[in-house]
Amino acid sequence: MEKRIKIDKEELEAIQEDLKGRGFTLNDISEKVGFSFRNCLYKGTSLSKESFEELKSLYGDSIGYRTI
């Protein structure tokens, strides 16, 4: 079974604030990374490794996470 990536809510909020400062809405972020960033932020859903890599690429900085 493929491992999933879990990012803490505080980390996701920091990412969202940074991207918001660059003009991205929650919908823009979701569209760019190919998954519902809103669900990740508010419902705590985990990400596939590919989705995590897309988010990391958009964010452009390191992201704290754990595998589950």
All heavy atoms as TSV, in Angstrom:
chain	resi	resn	atom	element	x	y	z
A	1	MET	N	N	0.830	-1.182	0.000
A	1	MET	CA	C	0.000	0.000	0.000
A	1	MET	C	C	0.880	1.254	0.000
A	1	MET	O	O	1.851	1.339	0.737
A	1	MET	CB	C	-0.906	-0.017	1.229
A	1	MET	CG	C	-1.887	1.098	1.276
A	1	MET	SD	S	-3.042	0.765	2.632
A	1	MET	CE	C	-3.792	2.330	2.753
A	2	GLU	N	N	0.503	2.205	-0.817
A	2	GLU	CA	C	1.274	3.436	-0.925
A	2	GLU	C	C	1.155	4.259	0.350
A	2	GLU	O	O	0.072	4.421	0.904
A	2	GLU	CB	C	0.752	4.258	-2.103
A	2	GLU	CG	C	1.487	5.547	-2.298
A	2	GLU	CD	C	0.912	6.391	-3.422
A	2	GLU	OE1	O	0.242	5.842	-4.302
A	2	GLU	OE2	O	1.131	7.596	-3.410
A	3	LYS	N	N	2.289	4.762	0.816
A	3	LYS	CA	C	2.279	5.637	1.992
A	3	LYS	C	C	1.654	6.974	1.616
A	3	LYS	O	O	1.774	7.444	0.498
A	3	LYS	CB	C	3.710	5.860	2.476
A	3	LYS	CG	C	4.381	4.592	2.925
A	3	LYS	CD	C	4.642	4.651	4.374
A	3	LYS	CE	C	5.372	3.389	4.774
A	3	LYS	NZ	N	5.111	3.013	6.103
A	4	ARG	N	N	0.947	7.568	2.572
A	4	ARG	CA	C	0.314	8.865	2.378
A	4	ARG	C	C	1.076	9.913	3.194
A	4	ARG	O	O	1.769	9.588	4.156
A	4	ARG	CB	C	-1.136	8.820	2.844
A	4	ARG	CG	C	-1.991	7.757	2.193
A	4	ARG	CD	C	-2.540	8.127	0.871
A	4	ARG	NE	N	-3.441	9.279	0.972
A	4	ARG	CZ	C	-3.923	9.895	-0.090
A	4	ARG	NH1	N	-3.605	9.507	-1.294
A	4	ARG	NH2	N	-4.731	10.926	0.053
A	5	ILE	N	N	0.933	11.148	2.795
A	5	ILE	CA	C	1.609	12.266	3.452
A	5	ILE	C	C	0.586	13.042	4.277
A	5	ILE	O	O	-0.480	13.386	3.790
A	5	ILE	CB	C	2.236	13.219	2.399
A	5	ILE	CG1	C	3.169	12.480	1.445
A	5	ILE	CG2	C	2.914	14.397	3.080
A	5	ILE	CD1	C	4.422	11.941	2.048
A	6	LYS	N	N	0.933	13.324	5.515
A	6	LYS	CA	C	0.074	14.099	6.410
A	6	LYS	C	C	0.836	15.366	6.798
A	6	LYS	O	O	1.980	15.304	7.230
A	6	LYS	CB	C	-0.260	13.273	7.655
A	6	LYS	CG	C	-1.180	13.940	8.613
A	6	LYS	CD	C	-2.582	13.955	8.089
A	6	LYS	CE	C	-3.508	14.497	9.181
A	6	LYS	NZ	N	-4.828	14.725	8.700
A	7	ILE	N	N	0.176	16.522	6.629
A	7	ILE	CA	C	0.758	17.808	6.979
A	7	ILE	C	C	-0.097	18.412	8.084
A	7	ILE	O	O	-1.319	18.442	7.981
A	7	ILE	CB	C	0.782	18.750	5.755
A	7	ILE	CG1	C	1.528	18.100	4.587
A	7	ILE	CG2	C	1.416	20.079	6.119
A	7	ILE	CD1	C	1.402	18.844	3.270
A	8	ASP	N	N	0.553	18.883	9.138
A	8	ASP	CA	C	-0.178	19.481	10.258
A	8	ASP	C	C	-0.939	20.724	9.814
A	8	ASP	O	O	-0.501	21.456	8.923
A	8	ASP	CB	C	0.779	19.863	11.389
A	8	ASP	CG	C	1.347	18.657	12.116
A	8	ASP	OD1	O	0.699	17.587	12.095
A	8	ASP	OD2	O	2.438	18.789	12.702
A	9	LYS	N	N	-2.057	20.976	10.475
A	9	LYS	CA	C	-2.928	22.106	10.136
A	9	LYS	C	C	-2.167	23.427	10.186
A	9	LYS	O	O	-2.337	24.284	9.317
A	9	LYS	CB	C	-4.131	22.135	11.064
A	9	LYS	CG	C	-5.121	23.244	10.732
A	9	LYS	CD	C	-6.364	23.149	11.592
A	9	LYS	CE	C	-7.328	24.271	11.339
A	9	LYS	NZ	N	-8.046	24.209	10.097
A	10	GLU	N	N	-1.320	23.606	11.178
A	10	GLU	CA	C	-0.569	24.859	11.308
A	10	GLU	C	C	0.344	25.076	10.099
A	10	GLU	O	O	0.489	26.198	9.615
A	10	GLU	CB	C	0.272	24.867	12.602
A	10	GLU	CG	C	-0.559	24.876	13.865
A	10	GLU	CD	C	-1.087	23.484	14.240
A	10	GLU	OE1	O	-0.559	22.455	13.763
A	10	GLU	OE2	O	-2.066	23.426	15.012
A	11	GLU	N	N	0.952	24.014	9.627
A	11	GLU	CA	C	1.823	24.091	8.449
A	11	GLU	C	C	0.998	24.439	7.206
A	11	GLU	O	O	1.392	25.282	6.402
A	11	GLU	CB	C	2.555	22.767	8.255
A	11	GLU	CG	C	3.552	22.760	7.126
A	11	GLU	CD	C	4.904	23.330	7.500
A	11	GLU	OE1	O	5.181	23.559	8.689
A	11	GLU	OE2	O	5.698	23.570	6.580
A	12	LEU	N	N	-0.159	23.800	7.064
A	12	LEU	CA	C	-1.040	24.089	5.922
A	12	LEU	C	C	-1.532	25.532	5.955
A	12	LEU	O	O	-1.618	26.186	4.913
A	12	LEU	CB	C	-2.229	23.126	5.908
A	12	LEU	CG	C	-1.912	21.691	5.521
A	12	LEU	CD1	C	-3.103	20.795	5.807
A	12	LEU	CD2	C	-1.505	21.604	4.060
A	13	GLU	N	N	-1.836	26.033	7.150
A	13	GLU	CA	C	-2.272	27.425	7.270
A	13	GLU	C	C	-1.161	28.383	6.851
A	13	GLU	O	O	-1.420	29.388	6.181
A	13	GLU	CB	C	-2.720	27.720	8.702
A	13	GLU	CG	C	-4.038	27.064	9.057
A	13	GLU	CD	C	-4.400	27.175	10.527
A	13	GLU	OE1	O	-3.509	27.459	11.365
A	13	GLU	OE2	O	-5.587	26.966	10.846
A	14	ALA	N	N	0.082	28.073	7.230
A	14	ALA	CA	C	1.217	28.912	6.842
A	14	ALA	C	C	1.412	28.887	5.322
A	14	ALA	O	O	1.671	29.931	4.707
A	14	ALA	CB	C	2.492	28.448	7.559
A	15	ILE	N	N	1.265	27.715	4.733
A	15	ILE	CA	C	1.381	27.585	3.272
A	15	ILE	C	C	0.286	28.395	2.599
A	15	ILE	O	O	0.544	29.159	1.654
A	15	ILE	CB	C	1.307	26.104	2.853
A	15	ILE	CG1	C	2.539	25.349	3.344
A	15	ILE	CG2	C	1.141	25.970	1.336
A	15	ILE	CD1	C	2.432	23.846	3.259
A	16	GLN	N	N	-0.946	28.255	3.094
A	16	GLN	CA	C	-2.072	28.974	2.507
A	16	GLN	C	C	-1.875	30.485	2.622
A	16	GLN	O	O	-2.119	31.224	1.672
A	16	GLN	CB	C	-3.373	28.536	3.174
A	16	GLN	CG	C	-4.619	28.986	2.440
A	16	GLN	CD	C	-5.261	30.223	3.013
A	16	GLN	OE1	O	-5.091	30.537	4.180
A	16	GLN	NE2	N	-6.013	30.914	2.188
A	17	GLU	N	N	-1.405	30.965	3.761
A	17	GLU	CA	C	-1.169	32.396	3.946
A	17	GLU	C	C	-0.084	32.904	2.994
A	17	GLU	O	O	-0.225	33.982	2.417
A	17	GLU	CB	C	-0.774	32.704	5.397
A	17	GLU	CG	C	-1.941	32.727	6.347
A	17	GLU	CD	C	-2.987	33.775	5.981
A	17	GLU	OE1	O	-2.625	34.944	5.720
A	17	GLU	OE2	O	-4.176	33.427	5.952
A	18	ASP	N	N	0.978	32.145	2.834
A	18	ASP	CA	C	2.047	32.537	1.912
A	18	ASP	C	C	1.523	32.607	0.478
A	18	ASP	O	O	1.762	33.595	-0.222
A	18	ASP	CB	C	3.212	31.548	1.997
A	18	ASP	CG	C	4.331	31.920	1.047
A	18	ASP	OD1	O	5.083	32.853	1.381
A	18	ASP	OD2	O	4.414	31.306	-0.042
A	19	LEU	N	N	0.804	31.573	0.067
A	19	LEU	CA	C	0.284	31.546	-1.302
A	19	LEU	C	C	-0.801	32.608	-1.497
A	19	LEU	O	O	-0.886	33.218	-2.571
A	19	LEU	CB	C	-0.237	30.154	-1.645
A	19	LEU	CG	C	0.836	29.061	-1.720
A	19	LEU	CD1	C	0.203	27.698	-1.952
A	19	LEU	CD2	C	1.857	29.371	-2.809
A	20	LYS	N	N	-1.584	32.873	-0.462
A	20	LYS	CA	C	-2.595	33.937	-0.528
A	20	LYS	C	C	-1.905	35.283	-0.753
A	20	LYS	O	O	-2.379	36.104	-1.540
A	20	LYS	CB	C	-3.403	33.952	0.765
A	20	LYS	CG	C	-4.491	34.994	0.816
A	20	LYS	CD	C	-5.237	34.888	2.131
A	20	LYS	CE	C	-6.240	35.990	2.314
A	20	LYS	NZ	N	-6.899	35.902	3.630
A	21	GLY	N	N	-0.793	35.487	-0.106
A	21	GLY	CA	C	-0.008	36.705	-0.283
A	21	GLY	C	C	0.529	36.860	-1.693
A	21	GLY	O	O	0.836	37.966	-2.133
A	22	ARG	N	N	0.644	35.746	-2.399
A	22	ARG	CA	C	1.096	35.760	-3.793
A	22	ARG	C	C	-0.085	35.769	-4.760
A	22	ARG	O	O	0.095	35.624	-5.953
A	22	ARG	CB	C	1.990	34.556	-4.071
A	22	ARG	CG	C	3.291	34.619	-3.298
A	22	ARG	CD	C	4.274	33.627	-3.840
A	22	ARG	NE	N	4.387	32.475	-2.964
A	22	ARG	CZ	C	4.861	31.300	-3.341
A	22	ARG	NH1	N	5.233	31.096	-4.576
A	22	ARG	NH2	N	4.941	30.312	-2.471
A	23	GLY	N	N	-1.311	35.912	-4.216
A	23	GLY	CA	C	-2.484	36.053	-5.062
A	23	GLY	C	C	-3.270	34.788	-5.342
A	23	GLY	O	O	-4.195	34.800	-6.154
A	24	PHE	N	N	-2.952	33.683	-4.666
A	24	PHE	CA	C	-3.658	32.422	-4.879
A	24	PHE	C	C	-4.846	32.289	-3.927
A	24	PHE	O	O	-4.695	32.483	-2.725
A	24	PHE	CB	C	-2.736	31.221	-4.644
A	24	PHE	CG	C	-1.686	31.029	-5.687
A	24	PHE	CD1	C	-0.411	31.540	-5.517
A	24	PHE	CD2	C	-1.961	30.312	-6.840
A	24	PHE	CE1	C	0.563	31.357	-6.471
A	24	PHE	CE2	C	-0.998	30.120	-7.808
A	24	PHE	CZ	C	0.274	30.648	-7.628
A	25	THR	N	N	-6.009	31.920	-4.452
A	25	THR	CA	C	-7.152	31.568	-3.618
A	25	THR	C	C	-7.053	30.073	-3.307
A	25	THR	O	O	-6.225	29.359	-3.900
A	25	THR	CB	C	-8.487	31.833	-4.345
A	25	THR	OG1	O	-8.573	30.949	-5.464
A	25	THR	CG2	C	-8.599	33.285	-4.785
A	26	LEU	N	N	-7.924	29.582	-2.413
A	26	LEU	CA	C	-7.953	28.142	-2.141
A	26	LEU	C	C	-8.252	27.358	-3.418
A	26	LEU	O	O	-7.652	26.303	-3.664
A	26	LEU	CB	C	-8.992	27.812	-1.061
A	26	LEU	CG	C	-8.622	28.194	0.365
A	26	LEU	CD1	C	-9.807	27.963	1.293
A	26	LEU	CD2	C	-7.420	27.417	0.846
A	27	ASN	N	N	-9.167	27.864	-4.230
A	27	ASN	CA	C	-9.484	27.183	-5.490
A	27	ASN	C	C	-8.296	27.197	-6.451
A	27	ASN	O	O	-8.047	26.203	-7.138
A	27	ASN	CB	C	-10.711	27.808	-6.160
A	27	ASN	CG	C	-11.988	27.474	-5.427
A	27	ASN	OD1	O	-12.080	26.490	-4.708
A	27	ASN	ND2	N	-12.995	28.315	-5.614
A	28	ASP	N	N	-7.569	28.304	-6.502
A	28	ASP	CA	C	-6.376	28.373	-7.355
A	28	ASP	C	C	-5.344	27.330	-6.933
A	28	ASP	O	O	-4.755	26.646	-7.769
A	28	ASP	CB	C	-5.719	29.756	-7.270
A	28	ASP	CG	C	-6.545	30.873	-7.861
A	28	ASP	OD1	O	-7.399	30.599	-8.727
A	28	ASP	OD2	O	-6.329	32.039	-7.450
A	29	ILE	N	N	-5.129	27.234	-5.629
A	29	ILE	CA	C	-4.154	26.263	-5.111
A	29	ILE	C	C	-4.584	24.851	-5.497
A	29	ILE	O	O	-3.783	24.071	-6.014
A	29	ILE	CB	C	-3.998	26.385	-3.580
A	29	ILE	CG1	C	-3.461	27.760	-3.201
A	29	ILE	CG2	C	-3.075	25.286	-3.047
A	29	ILE	CD1	C	-3.551	28.082	-1.710
A	30	SER	N	N	-5.864	24.541	-5.276
A	30	SER	CA	C	-6.380	23.207	-5.604
A	30	SER	C	C	-6.199	22.890	-7.076
A	30	SER	O	O	-5.803	21.778	-7.446
A	30	SER	CB	C	-7.868	23.107	-5.234
A	30	SER	OG	O	-8.032	23.218	-3.844
A	31	GLU	N	N	-6.476	23.858	-7.922
A	31	GLU	CA	C	-6.346	23.655	-9.362
A	31	GLU	C	C	-4.892	23.403	-9.766
A	31	GLU	O	O	-4.603	22.519	-10.560
A	31	GLU	CB	C	-6.881	24.882	-10.096
A	31	GLU	CG	C	-6.943	24.712	-11.597
A	31	GLU	CD	C	-7.545	25.912	-12.281
A	31	GLU	OE1	O	-8.702	26.254	-11.953
A	31	GLU	OE2	O	-6.846	26.499	-13.127
A	32	LYS	N	N	-3.979	24.160	-9.177
A	32	LYS	CA	C	-2.555	24.027	-9.516
A	32	LYS	C	C	-1.962	22.703	-9.047
A	32	LYS	O	O	-1.108	22.141	-9.721
A	32	LYS	CB	C	-1.748	25.175	-8.914
A	32	LYS	CG	C	-2.079	26.522	-9.467
A	32	LYS	CD	C	-1.406	26.728	-10.790
A	32	LYS	CE	C	-1.606	28.164	-11.237
A	32	LYS	NZ	N	-1.165	28.383	-12.597
A	33	VAL	N	N	-2.395	22.214	-7.874
A	33	VAL	CA	C	-1.775	21.007	-7.310
A	33	VAL	C	C	-2.549	19.724	-7.612
A	33	VAL	O	O	-2.059	18.636	-7.369
A	33	VAL	CB	C	-1.524	21.139	-5.789
A	33	VAL	CG1	C	-0.576	22.276	-5.500
A	33	VAL	CG2	C	-2.817	21.312	-5.022
A	34	GLY	N	N	-3.777	19.851	-8.118
A	34	GLY	CA	C	-4.518	18.668	-8.543
A	34	GLY	C	C	-5.240	17.906	-7.440
A	34	GLY	O	O	-5.551	16.736	-7.586
A	35	PHE	N	N	-5.505	18.561	-6.306
A	35	PHE	CA	C	-6.291	17.953	-5.230
A	35	PHE	C	C	-6.969	19.073	-4.460
A	35	PHE	O	O	-6.629	20.244	-4.631
A	35	PHE	CB	C	-5.436	17.090	-4.293
A	35	PHE	CG	C	-4.404	17.862	-3.509
A	35	PHE	CD1	C	-4.706	18.371	-2.255
A	35	PHE	CD2	C	-3.138	18.069	-4.018
A	35	PHE	CE1	C	-3.763	19.085	-1.531
A	35	PHE	CE2	C	-2.185	18.786	-3.299
A	35	PHE	CZ	C	-2.504	19.291	-2.052
A	36	SER	N	N	-7.928	18.725	-3.619
A	36	SER	CA	C	-8.650	19.738	-2.855
A	36	SER	C	C	-7.816	20.195	-1.659
A	36	SER	O	O	-7.780	19.531	-0.621
A	36	SER	CB	C	-10.000	19.190	-2.380
A	36	SER	OG	O	-10.637	20.156	-1.565
A	37	PHE	N	N	-7.164	21.321	-1.830
A	37	PHE	CA	C	-6.382	21.884	-0.729
A	37	PHE	C	C	-7.295	22.229	0.441
A	37	PHE	O	O	-6.928	22.072	1.593
A	37	PHE	CB	C	-5.616	23.124	-1.215
A	37	PHE	CG	C	-4.668	23.673	-0.186
A	37	PHE	CD1	C	-3.441	23.078	0.015
A	37	PHE	CD2	C	-5.012	24.775	0.576
A	37	PHE	CE1	C	-2.557	23.574	0.968
A	37	PHE	CE2	C	-4.150	25.284	1.528
A	37	PHE	CZ	C	-2.920	24.682	1.729
A	38	ARG	N	N	-8.506	22.661	0.142
A	38	ARG	CA	C	-9.488	23.004	1.178
A	38	ARG	C	C	-9.756	21.790	2.082
A	38	ARG	O	O	-9.791	21.919	3.303
A	38	ARG	CB	C	-10.785	23.487	0.521
A	38	ARG	CG	C	-11.873	23.817	1.517
A	38	ARG	CD	C	-13.124	24.368	0.836
A	38	ARG	NE	N	-12.972	25.794	0.653
A	38	ARG	CZ	C	-12.868	26.423	-0.514
A	38	ARG	NH1	N	-12.923	25.750	-1.639
A	38	ARG	NH2	N	-12.717	27.717	-0.567
A	39	ASN	N	N	-9.961	20.616	1.488
A	39	ASN	CA	C	-10.202	19.405	2.285
A	39	ASN	C	C	-8.998	19.078	3.154
A	39	ASN	O	O	-9.144	18.656	4.299
A	39	ASN	CB	C	-10.526	18.208	1.395
A	39	ASN	CG	C	-11.956	18.222	0.910
A	39	ASN	OD1	O	-12.777	19.008	1.355
A	39	ASN	ND2	N	-12.241	17.345	-0.041
A	40	CYS	N	N	-7.843	19.256	2.606
A	40	CYS	CA	C	-6.614	18.999	3.355
A	40	CYS	C	C	-6.533	19.950	4.557
A	40	CYS	O	O	-6.246	19.529	5.671
A	40	CYS	CB	C	-5.434	19.243	2.432
A	40	CYS	SG	S	-4.128	18.089	2.572
A	41	LEU	N	N	-6.808	21.214	4.312
A	41	LEU	CA	C	-6.700	22.242	5.343
A	41	LEU	C	C	-7.759	22.095	6.427
A	41	LEU	O	O	-7.456	22.130	7.616
A	41	LEU	CB	C	-6.794	23.625	4.683
A	41	LEU	CG	C	-6.704	24.844	5.581
A	41	LEU	CD1	C	-5.368	24.894	6.309
A	41	LEU	CD2	C	-6.896	26.112	4.757
A	42	TYR	N	N	-9.008	21.918	6.022
A	42	TYR	CA	C	-10.102	21.936	6.995
A	42	TYR	C	C	-10.559	20.570	7.485
A	42	TYR	O	O	-11.122	20.456	8.565
A	42	TYR	CB	C	-11.298	22.705	6.422
A	42	TYR	CG	C	-10.970	24.158	6.177
A	42	TYR	CD1	C	-10.977	24.679	4.898
A	42	TYR	CD2	C	-10.624	24.996	7.223
A	42	TYR	CE1	C	-10.655	26.018	4.667
A	42	TYR	CE2	C	-10.302	26.328	7.014
A	42	TYR	CZ	C	-10.322	26.831	5.736
A	42	TYR	OH	O	-9.999	28.145	5.512
A	43	LYS	N	N	-10.338	19.524	6.701
A	43	LYS	CA	C	-10.774	18.183	7.110
A	43	LYS	C	C	-9.613	17.271	7.488
A	43	LYS	O	O	-9.825	16.165	7.951
A	43	LYS	CB	C	-11.586	17.534	5.987
A	43	LYS	CG	C	-12.893	18.246	5.722
A	43	LYS	CD	C	-13.685	17.537	4.663
A	43	LYS	CE	C	-14.989	18.262	4.412
A	43	LYS	NZ	N	-15.796	17.595	3.383
A	44	GLY	N	N	-8.394	17.717	7.239
A	44	GLY	CA	C	-7.227	16.944	7.629
A	44	GLY	C	C	-6.937	15.736	6.759
A	44	GLY	O	O	-6.316	14.787	7.221
A	45	THR	N	N	-7.381	15.774	5.499
A	45	THR	CA	C	-7.121	14.633	4.620
A	45	THR	C	C	-5.637	14.536	4.290
A	45	THR	O	O	-4.917	15.538	4.292
A	45	THR	CB	C	-7.947	14.721	3.310
A	45	THR	OG1	O	-7.634	15.937	2.650
A	45	THR	CG2	C	-9.432	14.653	3.580
A	46	SER	N	N	-5.194	13.337	4.017
A	46	SER	CA	C	-3.797	13.105	3.667
A	46	SER	C	C	-3.619	13.220	2.159
A	46	SER	O	O	-4.576	13.269	1.397
A	46	SER	CB	C	-3.352	11.727	4.155
A	46	SER	OG	O	-4.116	10.718	3.531
A	47	LEU	N	N	-2.363	13.259	1.735
A	47	LEU	CA	C	-2.018	13.440	0.327
A	47	LEU	C	C	-1.230	12.254	-0.198
A	47	LEU	O	O	-0.491	11.616	0.548
A	47	LEU	CB	C	-1.127	14.674	0.147
A	47	LEU	CG	C	-1.560	15.985	0.752
A	47	LEU	CD1	C	-0.424	16.984	0.652
A	47	LEU	CD2	C	-2.765	16.486	0.033
A	48	SER	N	N	-1.339	12.023	-1.491
A	48	SER	CA	C	-0.444	11.066	-2.129
A	48	SER	C	C	0.922	11.731	-2.256
A	48	SER	O	O	1.040	12.968	-2.166
A	48	SER	CB	C	-0.973	10.684	-3.510
A	48	SER	OG	O	-0.881	11.791	-4.397
A	49	LYS	N	N	1.940	10.951	-2.473
A	49	LYS	CA	C	3.290	11.501	-2.646
A	49	LYS	C	C	3.329	12.456	-3.836
A	49	LYS	O	O	3.956	13.514	-3.769
A	49	LYS	CB	C	4.296	10.376	-2.817
A	49	LYS	CG	C	5.725	10.867	-2.933
A	49	LYS	CD	C	6.706	9.810	-2.553
A	49	LYS	CE	C	8.135	10.238	-2.694
A	49	LYS	NZ	N	8.529	11.389	-1.925
A	50	GLU	N	N	2.629	12.114	-4.916
A	50	GLU	CA	C	2.610	12.962	-6.109
A	50	GLU	C	C	1.958	14.310	-5.811
A	50	GLU	O	O	2.456	15.360	-6.226
A	50	GLU	CB	C	1.871	12.270	-7.262
A	50	GLU	CG	C	2.558	11.033	-7.793
A	50	GLU	CD	C	2.344	9.789	-6.928
A	50	GLU	OE1	O	1.368	9.731	-6.131
A	50	GLU	OE2	O	3.188	8.888	-7.021
A	51	SER	N	N	0.848	14.291	-5.091
A	51	SER	CA	C	0.164	15.534	-4.727
A	51	SER	C	C	1.044	16.389	-3.822
A	51	SER	O	O	1.106	17.613	-3.965
A	51	SER	CB	C	-1.156	15.238	-4.030
A	51	SER	OG	O	-2.050	14.611	-4.902
A	52	PHE	N	N	1.721	15.745	-2.888
A	52	PHE	CA	C	2.633	16.461	-1.999
A	52	PHE	C	C	3.732	17.147	-2.804
A	52	PHE	O	O	4.076	18.302	-2.554
A	52	PHE	CB	C	3.233	15.503	-0.968
A	52	PHE	CG	C	4.291	16.139	-0.110
A	52	PHE	CD1	C	3.938	17.050	0.877
A	52	PHE	CD2	C	5.624	15.835	-0.293
A	52	PHE	CE1	C	4.907	17.648	1.664
A	52	PHE	CE2	C	6.603	16.422	0.487
A	52	PHE	CZ	C	6.245	17.336	1.473
A	53	GLU	N	N	4.285	16.445	-3.786
A	53	GLU	CA	C	5.347	17.023	-4.618
A	53	GLU	C	C	4.832	18.230	-5.399
A	53	GLU	O	O	5.553	19.221	-5.564
A	53	GLU	CB	C	5.930	15.970	-5.560
A	53	GLU	CG	C	6.717	14.872	-4.855
A	53	GLU	CD	C	7.931	15.385	-4.081
A	53	GLU	OE1	O	8.549	16.391	-4.508
A	53	GLU	OE2	O	8.247	14.783	-3.042
A	54	GLU	N	N	3.589	18.172	-5.880
A	54	GLU	CA	C	2.989	19.306	-6.596
A	54	GLU	C	C	2.850	20.517	-5.665
A	54	GLU	O	O	3.154	21.650	-6.055
A	54	GLU	CB	C	1.625	18.932	-7.173
A	54	GLU	CG	C	1.676	17.963	-8.320
A	54	GLU	CD	C	2.314	18.539	-9.569
A	54	GLU	OE1	O	2.189	19.757	-9.804
A	54	GLU	OE2	O	2.926	17.762	-10.318
A	55	LEU	N	N	2.390	20.277	-4.435
A	55	LEU	CA	C	2.246	21.354	-3.470
A	55	LEU	C	C	3.606	21.955	-3.127
A	55	LEU	O	O	3.769	23.179	-3.086
A	55	LEU	CB	C	1.545	20.854	-2.201
A	55	LEU	CG	C	1.353	21.882	-1.089
A	55	LEU	CD1	C	0.487	23.053	-1.568
A	55	LEU	CD2	C	0.733	21.224	0.138
A	56	LYS	N	N	4.585	21.108	-2.905
A	56	LYS	CA	C	5.927	21.570	-2.572
A	56	LYS	C	C	6.513	22.409	-3.710
A	56	LYS	O	O	7.136	23.440	-3.474
A	56	LYS	CB	C	6.821	20.363	-2.270
A	56	LYS	CG	C	8.135	20.731	-1.611
A	56	LYS	CD	C	8.815	19.532	-0.994
A	56	LYS	CE	C	9.515	18.735	-2.050
A	56	LYS	NZ	N	10.412	17.710	-1.499
A	57	SER	N	N	6.260	21.994	-4.927
A	57	SER	CA	C	6.734	22.730	-6.098
A	57	SER	C	C	6.078	24.115	-6.177
A	57	SER	O	O	6.742	25.118	-6.439
A	57	SER	CB	C	6.440	21.925	-7.365
A	57	SER	OG	O	6.788	22.647	-8.499
A	58	LEU	N	N	4.776	24.187	-5.942
A	58	LEU	CA	C	4.059	25.459	-5.976
A	58	LEU	C	C	4.524	26.367	-4.837
A	58	LEU	O	O	4.771	27.557	-5.041
A	58	LEU	CB	C	2.550	25.227	-5.879
A	58	LEU	CG	C	1.675	26.480	-5.868
A	58	LEU	CD1	C	1.784	27.237	-7.192
A	58	LEU	CD2	C	0.225	26.111	-5.591
A	59	TYR	N	N	4.662	25.810	-3.662
A	59	TYR	CA	C	5.050	26.575	-2.471
A	59	TYR	C	C	6.491	27.068	-2.585
A	59	TYR	O	O	6.804	28.188	-2.210
A	59	TYR	CB	C	4.847	25.711	-1.232
A	59	TYR	CG	C	5.131	26.375	0.081
A	59	TYR	CD1	C	4.608	27.621	0.401
A	59	TYR	CD2	C	5.913	25.743	1.041
A	59	TYR	CE1	C	4.858	28.227	1.623
A	59	TYR	CE2	C	6.158	26.325	2.268
A	59	TYR	CZ	C	5.640	27.562	2.550
A	59	TYR	OH	O	5.884	28.150	3.764
A	60	GLY	N	N	7.372	26.235	-3.085
A	60	GLY	CA	C	8.753	26.633	-3.298
A	60	GLY	C	C	9.631	26.619	-2.064
A	60	GLY	O	O	10.712	27.209	-2.070
A	61	ASP	N	N	9.190	25.987	-1.011
A	61	ASP	CA	C	9.957	25.922	0.230
A	61	ASP	C	C	9.747	24.553	0.854
A	61	ASP	O	O	8.895	23.793	0.410
A	61	ASP	CB	C	9.475	27.025	1.190
A	61	ASP	CG	C	10.520	27.413	2.236
A	61	ASP	OD1	O	11.560	26.752	2.321
A	61	ASP	OD2	O	10.262	28.373	2.992
A	62	SER	N	N	10.500	24.243	1.887
A	62	SER	CA	C	10.339	22.952	2.540
A	62	SER	C	C	9.015	22.934	3.321
A	62	SER	O	O	8.546	23.971	3.791
A	62	SER	CB	C	11.514	22.633	3.458
A	62	SER	OG	O	11.574	23.563	4.492
A	63	ILE	N	N	8.442	21.738	3.438
A	63	ILE	CA	C	7.178	21.554	4.138
A	63	ILE	C	C	7.365	20.435	5.157
A	63	ILE	O	O	7.807	19.344	4.801
A	63	ILE	CB	C	6.046	21.167	3.150
A	63	ILE	CG1	C	5.834	22.272	2.118
A	63	ILE	CG2	C	4.760	20.864	3.904
A	63	ILE	CD1	C	4.840	21.909	1.021
A	64	GLY	N	N	7.013	20.713	6.397
A	64	GLY	CA	C	7.049	19.677	7.421
A	64	GLY	C	C	5.904	18.705	7.234
A	64	GLY	O	O	4.778	19.115	6.968
A	65	TYR	N	N	6.187	17.408	7.325
A	65	TYR	CA	C	5.165	16.379	7.101
A	65	TYR	C	C	5.547	15.089	7.798
A	65	TYR	O	O	6.661	14.958	8.312
A	65	TYR	CB	C	4.974	16.118	5.607
A	65	TYR	CG	C	6.152	15.416	4.967
A	65	TYR	CD1	C	6.178	14.041	4.839
A	65	TYR	CD2	C	7.254	16.135	4.523
A	65	TYR	CE1	C	7.263	13.393	4.272
A	65	TYR	CE2	C	8.343	15.508	3.953
A	65	TYR	CZ	C	8.344	14.134	3.828
A	65	TYR	OH	O	9.436	13.497	3.282
A	66	ARG	N	N	4.619	14.157	7.807
A	66	ARG	CA	C	4.904	12.794	8.278
A	66	ARG	C	C	4.195	11.818	7.337
A	66	ARG	O	O	3.214	12.173	6.707
A	66	ARG	CB	C	4.485	12.597	9.731
A	66	ARG	CG	C	3.018	12.725	10.000
A	66	ARG	CD	C	2.744	12.633	11.511
A	66	ARG	NE	N	1.359	12.602	11.810
A	66	ARG	CZ	C	0.543	13.657	11.860
A	66	ARG	NH1	N	1.023	14.851	11.608
A	66	ARG	NH2	N	-0.721	13.526	12.146
A	67	THR	N	N	4.727	10.629	7.249
A	67	THR	CA	C	4.081	9.605	6.417
A	67	THR	C	C	3.186	8.750	7.293
A	67	THR	O	O	3.498	8.491	8.456
A	67	THR	CB	C	5.117	8.720	5.690
A	67	THR	OG1	O	6.002	8.144	6.642
A	67	THR	CG2	C	5.917	9.520	4.686
A	68	ILE	N	N	2.067	8.349	6.715
A	68	ILE	CA	C	1.133	7.503	7.460
A	68	ILE	C	C	0.783	6.288	6.614
A	68	ILE	O	O	1.026	6.240	5.438
A	68	ILE	CB	C	-0.145	8.248	7.866
A	68	ILE	CG1	C	-0.819	8.899	6.647
A	68	ILE	CG2	C	0.153	9.299	8.909
A	68	ILE	CD1	C	-2.173	9.487	6.958
